[in-house]
């Protein structure tokens, strides 16, 4: 997906505000899962939008795109146990 920088910025801001609102009002596990999903999506948007990794080596791009979802899964496993 190719988005413009203002669209990415607005999406990042909205996800950050949504994460804050969820964390402020709920301690349920579903809220944590949604926050971690936001983190994974934000990592993808930053890696593809702001870091401009599309023209670089595939391995570097894939490593950066996979990093946030993988980190989110690891955090979810630690928190849920």
C-alpha positions in Angstrom: 0.0 0.0 0.0 1.3 3.4 -0.8 -0.1 6.3 1.3 0.9 9.9 1.4 2.8 11.3 4.4 -0.2 13.3 5.7 -2.5 10.3 5.6 0.2 8.2 7.5 0.7 11.0 10.0 -3.1 11.2 10.7 -3.4 7.5 11.0 -0.5 7.3 13.5 -1.9 10.1 15.6 -5.4 8.5 15.7 -3.9 5.1 16.7 -1.9 6.8 19.4 -4.9 8.6 20.8 -6.9 5.4 20.5 -4.2 3.4 22.4 -4.1 6.0 25.1 -7.9 6.0 25.5 -8.0 2.2 25.7 -5.2 2.0 28.2 -6.7 4.8 30.3 -10.1 3.2 30.6 -9.6 -0.6 30.6 -7.2 -3.2 31.9 -8.9 -6.1 30.1 -6.9 -8.4 27.9 -8.8 -7.5 24.8 -7.7 -3.8 25.2 -4.1 -5.0 25.4 -4.6 -7.0 22.3 -6.0 -4.0 20.4 -3.1 -1.8 21.6 -0.5 -4.3 20.5 -2.3 -4.5 17.1 -2.0 -0.7 16.9 1.7 -1.0 17.6 2.1 -3.6 14.9 0.3 -1.4 12.3 2.1 1.7 13.4 5.5 -0.1 12.9 4.5 -1.1 9.4 3.4 2.4 8.5 6.6 3.9 9.9 8.8 1.3 8.1 7.1 1.8 4.8 6.1 5.4 4.9 8.7 7.4 6.9 11.8 5.2 6.6 11.2 4.8 2.8 12.5 1.2 2.7 10.7 0.2 -0.5 13.7 0.9 -2.7 16.2 -0.9 -0.5 17.2 -4.5 0.0 14.2 -6.8 0.6 15.8 -8.4 3.7 16.1 -5.1 5.5 12.6 -4.0 4.6 11.1 -7.4 5.6 13.0 -7.3 8.9 11.7 -3.9 9.8 8.1 -4.7 8.7 8.1 -8.0 10.7 9.8 -6.5 13.8 6.8 -4.8 15.3 4.3 -7.6 14.8 6.8 -10.1 16.2 7.5 -7.9 19.2 3.8 -7.5 19.8 3.2 -11.3 19.8 6.1 -11.8 22.2 4.7 -9.1 24.5 1.3 -10.6 24.3 2.6 -14.0 25.2 4.5 -12.6 28.2 1.6 -10.6 29.5 -1.0 -13.3 29.0 0.9 -16.0 30.9 
